Amino acid sequence: MTNLEVLPPEEICPAAHSVEGNASGPCLQLWPAREVPLGGVRAMNVSRTLPQRGLPTVGAWCFLDSFGPDRVAMSVLPHPHTGLQTVTWPLAGNIRHRDSVGSDVIVRPGELNIMTAGRGVSHSEFAVLPGSGVPDGPEPELPVQRGLQLWVALPDSERHRAPAFEQHRELPVLRGEGFTATVLVGTLAGTTSPATMYSPIVGAEISCTGNISLALQPEFEHAVLVLDGALVLDGQEVRPGPLGYLGSGRGSLDLDAAPGTRFMLLGGEPFEEELLMWWNFVGRSHEEVEQSRLDWEAQAALSDEDASRARFGLVAGHGPDAGAEAGRIPAPPLPGVPLRPRRRQ
């Protein structure tokens, strides 16, 4: 998945220390999701909970879309990214990922894809259809797709690095009284993921029932997104939909969960750099984002050989003979005014 909005707004993400009330101690704020159609009326709708106008980041987490469950033929053609890491966590359905680093993998529920865009990368994602590749077979039923697509902003010291990709099919699991936590990235209560990250961070999927207590790093700010069930936290019920921002300063997460509850825990040290996000680019200025857009559009006129050496590289398998998988996603037009960081009041 990616940001396929036809007219994407710029997202101004001030440094955490400049946002009044952010990361200022324990709290519980419910930030509602907004429905975003990706790529037109027949495309998938997603629920977006990051960024928010009043909550641009949680640690280095700067983007969170949840999609499904829905029967759709996910087909996201090659598109670019800069300055971020994509974190793909499928909950139902298999996704084929191809990128300009040369990766061509299937990611399944319980497996993790991490793509580091750095100075520039391109990739595609397609649903894996049951029975695909069987000649003259019946039209396969569209699979149920459900999952999360997250972005992590790269700090200034790392955002121009070479692009990279890694997949983790086995992740560490932390078990305690009443809960099981799969640690996607970072460290949770002494359990550390093997995923390569560039900021102090944590991301975990937690299944739980009843009263649980989970140790947290108090210097982090945290948020929860309920996937199934419901939980009561600080005397307030949290159900699927909104992002529950927990602030900072919590040494533990203490909650009461309904049977069968599953939620995502996100956190990290408050991000101290101002970000400018537009479409699939995370940058620092209008000029930088504009150049990224120009570089991506310029690649459309290049031969495959030249495109493979260009900034965003070439995603194999999407040439003129690829049928429904041929092509690329062009960048939308920039707005008529400069993208400009604006301080929040």
TAJOFEN-V958826 format. One record per pair of residues at least 12 apart in sequence whose ideal C-beta (glycine too) atoms are under 6 Angstrom apart, sorted by the first residue. I is the first residue (numbers start at 1). J is the second residue. Records with the same first field share a line. If there is no record, write none. Layout:
I=J + J
//
This chain:
1=149
2=76 + 79 + 280
3=279 + 280
4=38 + 39
6=332
8=279
10=278 + 339
11=51 + 277
12=341 + 342
13=56 + 57 + 275
14=274
15=272 + 273 + 274
16=270 + 271
23=221 + 248 + 270
25=247 + 249
26=247 + 249 + 250
27=247
28=233 + 234 + 236
29=245
30=242 + 244
31=52 + 55 + 242 + 243
32=242
33=47 + 49 + 241
34=48
36=48
44=67 + 72
46=65 + 67
47=66
48=65
49=64 + 243
50=63 + 64
55=245
57=271
58=221 + 223 + 266
59=201 + 267 + 268 + 269
60=152 + 153 + 199 + 201 + 268 + 271
61=152 + 266
62=151 + 153
63=151
64=150
65=149
66=148
68=145 + 146
69=92 + 144 + 146
71=142 + 144
72=145
73=127 + 142
74=127 + 145
75=126
76=124 + 125
77=124 + 327 + 328 + 329
78=122 + 124 + 315 + 318 + 328
79=280 + 329
80=122 + 280 + 296 + 312
81=117 + 121 + 280
82=117 + 120 + 281 + 292
83=154 + 159 + 282 + 283
84=117 + 151 + 153 + 154 + 282
85=114 + 116 + 152
86=115 + 151
87=114 + 150
88=113 + 149
89=147 + 148
90=107 + 109 + 147
91=109 + 146 + 147
92=144 + 146
93=143 + 144 + 145
94=106 + 108 + 128
95=107 + 125
96=126 + 128
97=113 + 125
98=124 + 315 + 317
99=123 + 165
100=121 + 122 + 313 + 314 + 315
101=163 + 165
103=165
105=167
111=169
112=168 + 184
113=167
114=166 + 195
115=165
116=164
117=163
118=161 + 162 + 163
119=160
120=311 + 312
121=163
122=312 + 313 + 315
124=315
127=143 + 145
153=275 + 282
154=198
155=199
156=273
158=198
168=194 + 195
172=191
174=189 + 191
178=208 + 209 + 210 + 212
179=206 + 208 + 212
180=207
181=204 + 206
182=205
183=204
184=203
185=197 + 201 + 203
186=201 + 202
188=202 + 204
189=215
199=268
200=268 + 269
201=268
202=267
203=266
204=265
205=264
206=263 + 265
207=262
208=257 + 261
209=257 + 259
211=256
213=252 + 254
214=253
215=252
216=250 + 252 + 253
218=249 + 251
220=267 + 268
221=248 + 270
222=246 + 267
223=243 + 245 + 246 + 266
224=244 + 263 + 265
225=243 + 264
226=238 + 239 + 240 + 263
227=262 + 263
228=262
229=258 + 260 + 261
230=258
231=255 + 257 + 261
232=256
233=255
274=341
276=339 + 341
278=339
286=338 + 339
289=339
293=331
295=311
296=312 + 331
297=331
//
